[in-house]
Amino acid sequence: MDRIFITKNGVTDVEDDLKKLVSIDRPEIIKAIADARALGDLSENAEYHSAKEKQGLIEARISYLKNILSRAEIIDVTQLNGSIKFGATVSLEDEESGEEVTYQIVGEPEANLEKGKLNVRTALGRALIGKDEGDSVTVNAPNGERYYTVLKVSYT
């Protein structure tokens, strides 16, 4: 099985999510299924079918998170420095708009652009690997080429 690179914070987030699913969400849905079952005929019991569907989603998510943890290779970003690599926090300037953005380069389980977490496997993530402060980066985005300048690289 392939290893999944993940930061220490990412592992903590996955563990917290898993703990909530197992200790709160799973027992709640089991109770909801029991309550719906008590309503009688299951063939036309929308509450029962909805709860069973939700249970399936919860169990799938639990399995997914356990798989991530079993394959996780934790990267301690505080021990890194230099050019951009997995775990780096990178400030970029869009050369066309002048807009400044900051991302941390992370793996798929942690990726969330709204939180500034950029998947290392995206076009921008791949283009940034190995670059240094002051370097220009060209990214082939779906809406055309984008050009960025690396303003700052840090590992915190």
C-alpha positions in Angstrom: 0.0 0.0 0.0 1.1 3.5 -0.8 2.1 5.7 2.1 0.0 8.9 2.6 2.1 11.9 3.5 0.4 14.0 6.2 1.4 16.7 8.6 1.2 16.3 12.4 -1.7 18.7 12.4 -3.4 16.7 9.7 -3.1 13.5 11.7 -4.6 15.3 14.7 -7.5 16.5 12.5 -8.1 12.9 11.1 -8.0 11.4 14.6 -10.4 14.0 16.0 -12.8 13.4 13.1 -12.6 9.6 13.6 -13.2 10.0 17.3 -16.3 12.1 16.8 -17.7 9.6 14.2 -17.1 6.6 16.5 -18.1 8.1 19.8 -20.9 10.5 18.9 -22.2 10.1 15.3 -22.3 6.3 15.2 -24.2 5.9 18.5 -26.6 8.6 17.5 -27.4 6.9 14.2 -27.8 3.5 15.9 -30.4 5.1 18.2 -32.1 6.8 15.3 -32.4 3.5 13.5 -33.8 1.8 16.6 -36.3 4.7 17.1 -37.4 4.5 13.4 -37.7 0.7 13.6 -40.0 1.1 16.5 -42.4 3.0 14.3 -43.5 -0.2 12.6 -43.5 -1.3 9.0 -40.0 -0.7 7.6 -41.0 -1.0 3.9 -42.5 2.5 3.9 -40.6 4.0 6.8 -38.7 7.0 5.5 -37.0 7.7 8.8 -35.6 4.2 8.9 -34.3 4.3 5.3 -32.8 7.7 5.8 -31.1 6.6 9.0 -29.7 3.5 7.4 -28.3 5.5 4.5 -26.7 7.9 6.9 -25.2 4.9 8.8 -23.7 3.7 5.6 -22.1 7.1 5.0 -20.7 7.2 8.6 -19.3 3.7 8.3 -17.7 4.5 5.0 -16.1 7.6 6.4 -14.8 5.7 9.5 -13.2 3.1 7.2 -11.7 5.9 5.0 -10.2 7.7 8.0 -8.8 4.4 9.5 -7.2 3.7 6.1 -5.5 7.1 6.1 -4.1 6.6 9.6 -2.9 3.1 8.8 -1.0 4.4 5.7 0.1 7.8 7.2 3.7 8.9 7.0 3.8 11.9 9.3 5.9 14.8 8.2 7.2 17.1 10.9 7.3 20.4 9.0 9.2 22.1 11.9 12.2 20.0 10.9 12.3 21.2 7.3 13.7 24.2 5.6 14.9 25.5 2.2 13.1 25.2 -1.1 9.4 24.3 -1.3 8.5 20.8 -0.4 5.6 19.0 1.2 4.5 20.8 4.4 5.8 24.3 3.3 3.7 27.4 3.9 4.1 29.5 0.8 3.1 33.1 0.1 2.6 33.8 -3.6 1.9 36.9 -5.7 -0.3 36.5 -8.8 1.8 38.3 -11.4 -1.2 39.5 -13.3 -3.5 40.7 -10.5 -1.0 41.5 -7.8 -3.1 39.4 -5.4 -1.2 37.7 -2.6 -2.2 34.2 -1.4 -0.8 31.9 1.2 -1.0 28.1 1.1 0.4 25.2 3.0 1.4 22.3 0.7 -0.4 19.2 2.1 -1.7 15.8 1.0 -5.2 14.9 -0.2 -6.6 14.1 3.3 -5.8 17.6 4.5 -6.4 19.6 1.4 -9.0 22.4 1.8 -8.4 25.6 -0.2 -10.8 27.6 2.1 -8.4 26.9 4.9 -5.3 27.6 2.8 -4.4 23.9 2.5 -3.3 23.1 -1.1 -3.1 19.5 -2.3 0.5 18.8 -3.4 -0.9 16.9 -6.4 -2.7 19.9 -7.9 -1.2 21.7 -10.9 -0.1 24.6 -8.6 1.1 22.2 -5.9 3.3 20.3 -8.3 4.6 23.5 -9.9 5.7 24.9 -6.5 7.8 21.8 -5.4 11.5 22.6 -5.5 11.0 26.4 -6.0 12.6 29.1 -3.8 11.7 32.6 -2.7 11.9 34.9 -5.7 11.2 32.2 -8.2 8.5 32.6 -10.8 6.0 29.7 -11.3 3.9 29.0 -14.3 0.8 26.9 -13.8 -1.4 25.4 -16.6 -4.8 26.1 -15.0 -8.2 25.1 -16.6 -8.8 28.8 -17.5 -5.3 29.3 -19.0 -1.8 29.8 -17.8 -1.3 31.6 -14.4 2.0 33.2 -13.3 3.1 33.5 -9.7 6.1 34.8 -7.8 7.1 33.0 -4.6 7.3 35.7 -1.9 8.0 33.6 1.1 8.6 30.0 2.1 8.3 28.9 5.8 8.0 25.7 7.8 6.0 26.2 11.0 
